[in-house]
Amino acid sequence: MSLDDLRKELTAVDRQIVDLIAERQRLVGDIGRNKQSTGTGTRDYAREKDVLDMGRTQAEKLGIDPDLAEDVLRKLIRSSLASQERERVIAEGKGDGQRVLVIGGAGKMGGWFVDFFASQGFDTTIADSNVGNGPGRFNSWTDAGVDYDVIVVAAPLAVSGRILAQLAVLKPAGLVFDIGSLKTPLIDGLTELRSAGCRVTSLHPMYGPETRLLSGHHLIFCDAGVPEATQAAKELFSSTMVEQLEMGLDDHDRLIAYVLGLSHALNIAFFTALAESGEAAPKLAQLSSTTFDSQLLVSAAVAQDNPHLYFEIQNLNKFGLGPLDALCDAANRIRKSVANGDKEGFIDLMEKGRQYMALRG
């Protein structure tokens, strides 16, 4: 067969693969509706394992890479779960015409919440300085008023603190919550809302705006002294598969100083060292390794993110300097052990890390 003939045959197989994916998605839709009608949970981990095990076994029989088969099936499973979750959110929509205002709704995470509420049947209004005034859109949140069932504050951290304090003066009757990645700059506003008798709580989505499937992701709920408000916020996500976590406001920022602050700083230090090394990127790419490539992938994503938000996460957290000091101390200890030829000290650092990682797993 000629190359063109072989390519035509390959194209025909690719079409069959796409047709089979479409058939699988149709069956997934039927399964999802069956689960909804019988009250069955969306995710079945035992079933997923059976599918993946089957895929690996079948791949081995056919002489193809089992990892390839598993990767393909994992992507199909995640796509299926995302479709089922989205359909369940819509079917169990709690909006029923209720009104929600998303302050900062033209931003990335604000936009995610706009889409989420709209899918549940809420009458959704956006207030954002980056939009023009029009139906359901206000350039200033003060022009939008506060007569809503839910008000979400999704503005930058420093701005969100001021907005929460201003809302406390207006005393909205509906549920109010922020989605800030730090709570230190927001505590005064949250406290003022609680003192004003408002139904206020605080959320932190531990996922990005590109997230379609909430399964495997965490959503943190920080009670601001109004437990019924926190419970009402949790119920908004009851039809999703998101992992709901509860923690205090101070606990949140202390832990986030490591989860976000330390990890961000580590990646910024990594790409800063590379950028100032004088070594050209193409030359380093030729010498890539598994560890280097993995670190580079994460650091590249951090480098493309919002520097203003990252600075706020570092600068506005009252617990923020501790992890940075620990990072500097750890780097200095590594340097000292290498400079002094202290093999035992270097090995000790790695052993302690291995033990910590084993406990974490």
Order of alpha helices (4+ residues) and beta strands (2+ residues): alpha-alpha-alpha-beta-alpha-beta-beta-alpha-beta-alpha-beta-alpha-beta-beta-alpha-beta-alpha-alpha-alpha-alpha-alpha-alpha-alpha
